[in-house]
Amino acid sequence: QVQLVESGGGLVQAGGSLRLSCVASGRTFSSPTMAWFRQAPGKDREIVAAMRRSGGATYYADSVKGRFTISRDNAKNTVYLQMNSLKPEDTAVYYCAAGTALTPFRFDYNYWGQGTQVTVSS
């Protein structure tokens, strides 16, 4: 089992920045890929970014490329999502997820955090 706890959400004006954190505990070695998903009201949960534990391979959704950066500190079992140039359409609940393969598909991730709200005002 892997437990994930997110933090760092909040309210920010358009153009601003936020950094989300996700601390993993438990059998983290069994799930080497960490990802961030988001879900806006009335919409499906979608991938934002993902990263492998080793090698540095990453995946970004087109909508966030150049604005968001995923990173991880393996010593702290923590993954981060730095979000810059935020837009109102980035408003959503952001979820941390853990899985084995680096894919953009939610059903490939076995473990999920409780989510943290990000609201971007215009």
C-alpha positions in Angstrom: 0.0 0.0 0.0 1.0 3.6 -0.7 -0.4 6.6 1.1 -0.4 10.0 -0.5 -1.0 13.4 1.1 -1.2 16.5 -0.9 -0.8 20.1 0.3 -0.3 23.6 -1.2 -3.6 24.4 -2.8 -5.4 27.7 -2.4 -6.8 30.8 -4.1 -4.5 32.8 -6.4 -5.1 35.5 -9.0 -4.6 34.8 -12.7 -0.9 35.0 -13.6 0.2 33.9 -10.1 2.0 30.8 -8.9 1.4 27.9 -6.5 3.4 24.9 -5.6 1.8 21.7 -4.7 3.4 19.0 -2.6 2.6 15.3 -2.2 4.3 13.2 0.4 4.3 9.4 -0.2 4.6 6.7 2.5 4.4 3.0 2.6 5.6 0.7 -0.2 6.7 3.6 -2.4 9.2 1.4 -4.3 6.4 -0.5 -5.8 5.0 2.5 -7.5 7.9 4.4 -9.2 5.8 6.8 -11.2 4.2 9.8 -9.5 1.7 12.0 -11.2 -0.6 14.9 -10.8 -4.2 14.8 -12.1 -6.9 17.4 -11.9 -10.7 17.4 -12.0 -12.8 20.5 -12.6 -16.5 20.5 -11.8 -18.5 18.5 -14.4 -15.3 17.3 -16.1 -13.3 14.1 -16.2 -10.2 13.7 -14.2 -7.2 14.5 -16.5 -3.5 14.1 -16.3 -1.4 17.2 -15.6 2.1 15.8 -15.3 3.9 12.6 -14.4 7.5 11.7 -13.5 9.5 8.5 -13.0 11.5 8.0 -9.8 14.7 7.4 -11.7 15.9 8.7 -15.0 13.9 11.9 -15.0 11.4 10.9 -17.6 8.4 13.2 -17.5 5.0 13.7 -19.2 3.1 16.9 -19.4 -0.4 17.7 -20.7 -0.3 20.1 -23.6 -2.4 22.6 -21.7 0.3 23.1 -19.0 3.6 22.7 -21.0 5.8 25.6 -20.3 3.9 26.7 -17.3 4.0 23.8 -14.9 7.0 21.8 -13.7 6.9 18.4 -11.9 9.8 17.4 -9.7 10.6 15.0 -6.9 12.8 14.6 -3.9 13.3 10.8 -3.6 15.0 11.2 -0.2 11.8 12.8 1.1 9.4 10.7 -0.9 7.9 13.9 -2.1 6.7 15.1 -5.5 6.1 18.7 -6.3 4.1 20.6 -9.0 5.2 24.1 -9.5 2.5 26.0 -11.3 3.2 29.4 -12.9 1.2 31.7 -15.1 -2.0 30.3 -13.7 -5.2 30.7 -15.6 -8.8 30.5 -14.5 -9.2 27.3 -16.5 -6.6 25.7 -14.2 -9.1 25.8 -11.4 -9.7 22.2 -10.2 -9.1 19.7 -7.5 -5.6 18.5 -7.9 -4.8 14.9 -7.1 -1.5 13.1 -6.5 -1.3 9.6 -7.8 1.2 6.7 -7.8 1.6 3.9 -10.3 4.1 1.7 -12.1 4.1 2.9 -15.7 4.5 6.5 -17.0 1.2 6.9 -18.7 -1.4 9.7 -19.0 -4.3 7.3 -18.1 -5.9 7.5 -14.7 -6.7 3.8 -14.6 -3.0 3.0 -14.7 -2.5 4.6 -11.3 -3.3 2.5 -8.2 -3.0 5.0 -5.4 -4.5 8.4 -4.9 -4.4 11.3 -2.5 -7.4 13.1 -1.1 -7.0 16.1 -3.4 -6.3 19.7 -2.9 -8.3 22.6 -4.3 -6.7 25.2 -6.6 -8.8 28.2 -7.5 -7.6 30.8 -10.0 -9.5 34.0 -10.0 -9.7 36.3 -13.1 
